[in-house]
């Protein structure tokens, strides 16, 4: 179910790079802008796979320890997402 929900947003994410490039960049810079934008999508996905094992141990003494570490991971991911949103809002106004 989660994968299906995520896939609903994928066309918006991928197709928005072309429109953004067409509106903001001159024709000779559009391919580079689209490439960087799409690359950052994959970099962000890769970072999410790297970040999880760094913040959540493989074994836990209690379920509360596991819940605490998963909560820490989710707060970190939220902070990164909000930071990226803030930078985007500041740069593109």
Residue frames as a rotation matrix with the C-alpha (Angstrom) as fourth column:
UNK 1
0.576 0.818 0.000 0.00
0.818 -0.576 0.000 0.00
0.000 0.000 -1.000 0.00
UNK 2
0.454 -0.475 -0.754 2.83
0.163 -0.787 0.595 2.41
-0.876 -0.393 -0.280 0.89
UNK 3
-0.628 -0.720 0.296 4.62
0.380 0.048 0.924 1.70
-0.679 0.693 0.243 -2.38
UNK 4
-0.167 0.662 0.731 1.42
0.973 -0.008 0.229 2.37
0.157 0.750 -0.643 -4.33
UNK 5
0.779 0.453 -0.433 0.89
0.550 -0.825 0.127 5.69
-0.300 -0.337 -0.892 -2.53
UNK 6
0.025 -0.861 -0.507 4.48
0.074 -0.504 0.860 6.75
-0.997 -0.059 0.051 -3.22
UNK 7
-0.633 -0.292 0.717 4.12
0.671 0.256 0.696 5.85
-0.387 0.921 0.034 -6.88
UNK 8
0.445 0.863 0.238 1.21
0.887 -0.390 -0.246 8.29
-0.119 0.320 -0.940 -7.23
UNK 9
0.758 -0.181 -0.627 3.56
0.005 -0.959 0.282 11.23
-0.652 -0.217 -0.726 -6.68
UNK 10
-0.113 -0.912 0.394 6.31
0.509 0.287 0.812 9.99
-0.853 0.292 0.432 -8.98
UNK 11
0.077 0.128 0.989 4.88
0.984 -0.167 -0.055 11.47
0.159 0.978 -0.139 -12.23
UNK 12
0.955 0.282 0.092 4.60
0.259 -0.944 0.204 14.87
0.145 -0.171 -0.975 -10.56
UNK 13
0.555 -0.813 -0.175 8.18
-0.019 -0.223 0.975 14.71
-0.832 -0.538 -0.139 -9.36
UNK 14
-0.245 -0.697 0.674 9.70
0.675 0.376 0.634 13.51
-0.696 0.610 0.379 -12.62
UNK 15
0.140 0.379 0.915 7.63
0.958 -0.285 -0.029 15.69
0.250 0.881 -0.403 -14.94
UNK 16
0.908 0.223 -0.354 8.10
0.337 -0.891 0.304 18.84
-0.248 -0.395 -0.885 -12.88
UNK 17
0.016 -0.980 -0.200 11.81
0.396 -0.177 0.901 18.92
-0.918 -0.094 0.385 -13.74
UNK 18
-0.427 -0.128 0.895 11.04
0.904 -0.052 0.424 19.51
-0.008 0.990 0.138 -17.43
UNK 19
0.552 0.722 0.418 8.59
0.694 -0.675 0.249 22.29
0.462 0.153 -0.874 -16.69
UNK 20
0.743 -0.358 -0.566 10.94
0.301 -0.576 0.760 23.92
-0.598 -0.735 -0.320 -14.18
UNK 21
-0.307 -0.928 0.213 13.78
0.601 -0.015 0.799 23.79
-0.738 0.373 0.562 -16.71
UNK 22
-0.202 0.307 0.930 11.60
0.934 -0.225 0.277 25.27
0.295 0.925 -0.241 -19.44
UNK 23
0.778 0.609 0.156 10.50
0.523 -0.764 0.377 28.19
0.348 -0.212 -0.913 -17.27
UNK 24
0.891 -0.369 -0.264 13.70
0.033 -0.528 0.848 29.04
-0.453 -0.765 -0.458 -15.39
UNK 25
-0.023 -0.990 0.136 16.64
0.180 0.130 0.975 28.15
-0.983 0.047 0.176 -17.62
UNK 26
0.089 -0.023 -0.996 17.76
-0.891 -0.449 -0.069 29.20
-0.446 0.893 -0.060 -21.10
UNK 27
0.846 0.398 -0.354 17.56
-0.526 0.731 -0.435 26.44
0.086 0.554 0.828 -23.75
UNK 28
0.198 -0.840 -0.505 21.25
-0.366 0.415 -0.833 25.53
0.909 0.350 -0.225 -23.58
UNK 29
-0.705 -0.460 0.539 21.08
-0.644 0.097 -0.759 24.93
0.297 -0.883 -0.365 -19.78
UNK 30
0.241 0.947 0.211 17.83
-0.961 0.203 0.186 22.93
0.133 -0.248 0.960 -19.68
UNK 31
0.514 -0.051 -0.857 19.34
-0.118 0.985 -0.129 19.44
0.850 0.167 0.500 -20.10
UNK 32
-0.593 -0.790 -0.154 21.81
0.114 0.106 -0.988 20.10
0.797 -0.603 0.027 -17.27
UNK 33
-0.569 0.451 0.687 19.08
-0.806 -0.473 -0.356 21.45
0.165 -0.756 0.633 -15.00
UNK 34
0.546 0.803 -0.238 16.88
-0.752 0.595 0.284 18.40
0.370 0.023 0.929 -15.66
UNK 35
0.186 -0.558 -0.808 19.82
0.106 0.830 -0.548 16.05
0.977 0.017 0.214 -15.07
UNK 36
-0.811 -0.527 0.256 20.77
-0.155 -0.228 -0.961 17.66
0.565 -0.819 0.103 -11.74
UNK 37
-0.225 0.818 0.529 17.16
-0.969 -0.247 -0.030 17.70
0.106 -0.519 0.848 -10.57
UNK 38
0.693 0.490 -0.529 16.60
-0.486 0.859 0.159 14.03
0.533 0.147 0.833 -11.40
UNK 39
-0.148 -0.838 -0.525 19.96
0.124 0.510 -0.851 13.08
0.981 -0.191 0.028 -9.92
UNK 40
-0.739 -0.131 0.661 19.08
-0.564 -0.417 -0.713 14.71
0.368 -0.900 0.234 -6.61
UNK 41
0.407 0.910 0.082 15.96
-0.869 0.358 0.341 12.54
0.281 -0.211 0.936 -6.44
UNK 42
0.646 -0.213 -0.733 18.15
0.091 0.975 -0.204 9.44
0.758 0.065 0.649 -6.49
UNK 43
-0.517 -0.845 0.134 20.71
0.011 -0.163 -0.987 10.95
0.856 -0.509 0.094 -4.11
UNK 44
-0.330 0.481 0.812 17.95
-0.908 -0.396 -0.135 11.67
0.257 -0.782 0.568 -1.60
UNK 45
0.753 0.607 -0.255 16.61
-0.544 0.792 0.277 8.13
0.370 -0.070 0.926 -1.91
UNK 46
0.232 -0.761 -0.606 20.10
0.259 0.649 -0.716 6.71
0.937 0.009 0.348 -1.43
UNK 47
-0.634 -0.476 0.609 20.68
-0.388 -0.485 -0.783 8.84
0.669 -0.733 0.123 1.66
UNK 48
0.252 0.796 0.550 17.51
-0.940 0.068 0.333 7.47
0.228 -0.601 0.766 3.22
UNK 49
0.834 0.007 -0.551 18.94
-0.006 1.000 0.003 3.95
0.551 0.001 0.834 2.92
UNK 50
-0.192 -0.973 -0.125 22.28
0.310 0.061 -0.949 5.03
0.931 -0.221 0.291 4.42
UNK 51
-0.408 0.042 0.912 20.78
-0.643 -0.723 -0.254 7.03
0.648 -0.690 0.322 7.27
UNK 52
0.606 0.795 0.011 18.58
-0.575 0.429 0.696 4.27
0.549 -0.428 0.718 8.70
UNK 53
0.607 -0.376 -0.700 21.33
0.525 0.851 -0.002 1.84
0.597 -0.367 0.714 9.79
UNK 54
-0.476 -0.813 0.335 23.34
0.270 -0.498 -0.824 4.72
0.837 -0.302 0.456 11.23
UNK 55
-0.502 0.349 0.791 20.54
-0.717 -0.679 -0.156 5.76
0.483 -0.646 0.592 13.59
UNK 56
0.578 0.741 0.341 18.78
-0.816 0.510 0.273 2.45
0.028 -0.436 0.899 14.30
UNK 57
-0.489 -0.788 0.373 20.77
-0.812 0.568 0.136 -0.49
-0.319 -0.237 -0.918 15.72
UNK 58
-0.476 0.258 -0.841 20.18
-0.509 0.699 0.503 -3.98
0.717 0.667 -0.202 14.41
UNK 59
-0.150 0.410 -0.900 19.34
0.645 0.730 0.225 -5.44
0.749 -0.546 -0.374 17.85
UNK 60
-0.193 0.197 0.961 17.71
-0.555 -0.830 0.058 -3.87
0.809 -0.522 0.269 20.89
UNK 61
-0.983 -0.175 -0.058 17.43
-0.037 0.496 -0.867 -4.84
0.181 -0.850 -0.494 24.54
UNK 62
-0.456 0.885 -0.099 13.79
0.407 0.109 -0.907 -3.76
-0.792 -0.453 -0.410 24.76
UNK 63
-0.007 0.573 0.819 11.02
0.997 -0.060 0.050 -2.74
0.078 0.817 -0.571 22.43
UNK 64
0.830 0.293 -0.474 11.14
0.395 -0.909 0.130 0.74
-0.393 -0.296 -0.871 23.97
UNK 65
-0.110 -0.939 -0.327 14.77
0.055 -0.334 0.941 1.12
-0.992 0.086 0.088 22.81
UNK 66
-0.608 -0.050 0.792 13.73
0.754 0.274 0.596 0.20
-0.247 0.960 -0.129 19.28
UNK 67
0.455 0.859 0.234 10.81
0.888 -0.457 -0.049 2.64
0.065 0.230 -0.971 19.38
UNK 68
0.601 -0.296 -0.742 13.10
0.182 -0.853 0.488 5.41
-0.778 -0.429 -0.459 20.65
UNK 69
-0.487 -0.873 0.021 15.64
0.168 -0.071 0.983 4.85
-0.857 0.483 0.181 17.88
UNK 70
-0.390 0.440 0.809 12.98
0.920 0.155 0.359 4.68
0.032 0.884 -0.466 15.16
UNK 71
0.715 0.636 -0.290 11.48
0.666 -0.746 0.006 7.89
-0.212 -0.197 -0.957 16.54
UNK 72
0.159 -0.765 -0.624 14.92
0.038 -0.627 0.778 9.50
-0.987 -0.147 -0.070 16.35
UNK 73
-0.702 -0.390 0.596 15.24
0.544 0.247 0.802 8.36
-0.460 0.887 0.039 12.72
UNK 74
0.090 0.841 0.533 11.83
0.985 -0.155 0.079 9.78
0.149 0.518 -0.842 11.80
UNK 75
0.749 0.135 -0.648 12.61
0.361 -0.904 0.229 13.11
-0.555 -0.406 -0.726 13.49
UNK 76
-0.290 -0.930 -0.225 15.92
0.104 -0.264 0.959 13.30
-0.951 0.255 0.174 11.62
UNK 77
-0.612 0.130 0.780 14.20
0.784 0.230 0.577 12.60
-0.105 0.964 -0.243 8.30
UNK 78
0.541 0.841 0.002 11.57
0.841 -0.541 -0.025 15.22
-0.020 0.015 -1.000 9.11
UNK 79
0.444 -0.457 -0.771 14.29
0.154 -0.808 0.568 17.75
-0.883 -0.371 -0.288 9.92
UNK 80
-0.658 -0.715 0.235 16.08
0.313 0.023 0.949 17.05
-0.685 0.698 0.209 6.64
UNK 81
-0.269 0.648 0.712 12.84
0.953 0.073 0.294 17.38
0.138 0.758 -0.637 4.67
UNK 82
0.743 0.560 -0.366 11.88
0.625 -0.776 0.083 20.63
-0.238 -0.291 -0.927 6.39
UNK 83
0.040 -0.830 -0.557 15.41
0.128 -0.548 0.826 21.98
-0.991 -0.104 0.084 5.88
UNK 84
-0.745 -0.276 0.608 15.23
0.591 0.151 0.792 21.20
-0.311 0.949 0.051 2.18
UNK 85
0.225 0.905 0.360 11.82
0.958 -0.274 0.089 22.86
0.180 0.325 -0.929 1.99
UNK 86
0.653 -0.016 -0.757 13.13
0.379 -0.859 0.345 25.97
-0.656 -0.512 -0.555 3.74
UNK 87
-0.447 -0.878 -0.170 16.12
0.172 -0.270 0.947 26.23
-0.878 0.394 0.272 1.39
UNK 88
-0.553 0.311 0.773 13.83
0.833 0.191 0.519 25.80
0.014 0.931 -0.365 -1.60
UNK 89
0.545 0.836 -0.058 11.44
0.838 -0.544 0.037 28.48
-0.001 -0.069 -0.998 -0.40
UNK 90
0.425 -0.454 -0.783 14.28
0.200 -0.797 0.570 30.90
-0.883 -0.399 -0.248 0.30
UNK 91
-0.602 -0.794 0.077 16.02
0.211 -0.065 0.975 30.37
-0.770 0.604 0.207 -3.03
UNK 92
-0.775 0.307 0.552 12.99
0.617 0.187 0.764 30.38
0.132 0.933 -0.334 -5.34
UNK 93
0.157 0.846 -0.510 10.94
0.791 -0.417 -0.448 33.35
-0.592 -0.333 -0.734 -4.22
